[in-house]
């Protein structure tokens, strides 16, 4: 069985933000697919961190995407065929404390990456990762579609919405027919999985509290989010990259990658389900006033389902089980189960007939 039509075998792929949670998982997957991966990122924050637990063949370059000259110099040196741009300031609450850092990283950093791709002819495709929070949140009970209005209350959400405007501008101004560069953006829901130790995220905060023998104080137990395992959105990113590399110009647009409606759960529901796999977890609801965060958020992924034939593989219950298993194994052994869980995800995708997997003998006809 092969994945993504074997398109990544031998491809030079630049991943920005490869030391982060999603970036490190993506880099691990790409190297398993045979890609020549070059990562550009800041040093990972704190210890432990997922990147340092991996032993990949990727080239590890440290630098700041806010440095336009550095970004262009690296892209000229590497000559990537595809860029996955994940580097960002990704935290809502931190964006209130450091709004200028958030805007400069998320907007101007993305502009530097796109402009370097514009200037280097090897770059055939760019997949720009934003967020489900780019939408003007109306607290709707139904999902946001890619055509819905962009907006953002906090600096993180607003900077990512502005990034979508930036991406669309570069796509219209510098994509075909002006050049061969195809640019897409991907908007994913709340991702979970082993190896995330970022601040102010539910499961990493819970894991830290458990390690310290303390109950977690949660902020908004009734807020709902589109929860999914990190490998779900990454399969969407890789499938999107495949379409772009195969010169499918219709894929050069914005895409939602989120879970099924049934997996849009409240914080309280996620914690209760996770406790079934990790009985030692403990939490309580705090009363301290908090900065504004959206209470209800859901993605409509019909476009990805119908046009890319993308579907989630694991239910939320399976994703929570995999997440708990990863962390429990790490704290018992100090080892990451990343590659093992990649294989488990691939096996489950085979069983469910995902379109990005095909028998090897059929590969030449895809």
MOVEN-V509002 format. One record per backbone hydrogen bond with DSSP energy under -1.0 kcal/mol. NH is the residue of the N-H (numbers start at 1). CO is the residue of the C=O. If there is no record, write none. Layout:
((NH:CO) (NH:CO))
This chain:
((2:358) (4:356) (6:3) (7:4) (9:6) (10:34) (11:8) (13:36) (14:82) (15:38) (16:84) (17:40) (20:17) (24:20) (25:21) (26:22) (27:23) (28:24) (29:25) (30:26) (31:27) (32:28) (33:29) (34:31) (35:30) (36:11) (38:13) (39:59) (40:15) (41:61) (53:50) (54:51) (59:37) (61:39) (63:41) (67:64) (71:67) (72:68) (73:69) (74:70) (75:71) (76:72) (77:73) (78:74) (79:75) (81:12) (82:12) (83:125) (84:14) (85:127) (86:16) (95:91) (98:94) (102:98) (103:99) (104:100) (105:101) (106:102) (107:103) (108:103) (109:104) (111:107) (112:108) (113:109) (114:110) (115:111) (116:112) (117:113) (118:114) (119:115) (120:116) (123:120) (124:81) (125:81) (126:182) (127:83) (128:184) (129:85) (130:186) (132:188) (134:131) (136:149) (137:135) (144:298) (148:145) (151:134) (158:154) (159:155) (160:156) (161:157) (162:158) (163:159) (164:160) (165:161) (166:162) (167:163) (168:164) (169:165) (170:166) (171:167) (172:168) (173:169) (174:170) (175:171) (178:175) (182:124) (184:126) (185:253) (186:128) (187:255) (189:257) (192:228) (205:201) (206:202) (207:203) (208:204) (209:205) (210:206) (211:207) (212:208) (213:210) (214:209) (216:282) (218:284) (223:220) (224:295) (225:265) (227:225) (227:263) (228:190) (230:192) (232:229) (234:230) (235:231) (236:232) (237:233) (238:234) (239:235) (240:236) (241:237) (242:238) (243:239) (244:240) (245:241) (246:242) (247:244) (248:243) (249:247) (251:248) (252:249) (253:251) (255:185) (257:187) (263:260) (264:261) (265:225) (265:263) (267:223) (268:221) (270:266) (271:267) (272:268) (273:269) (274:270) (275:271) (277:274) (281:278) (284:216) (286:218) (300:144) (305:301) (306:302) (307:303) (310:304) (319:315) (320:316) (321:317) (322:318) (323:319) (324:320) (325:321) (326:322) (327:323) (328:324) (329:325) (330:326) (331:327) (332:328) (333:329) (334:330) (341:337) (342:338) (343:339) (344:340) (345:341) (346:342) (347:343) (348:344) (349:345) (350:346) (351:347) (352:348) (353:350) (354:349) (357:354) (358:2) (362:359) (363:360) (365:362) (366:363))
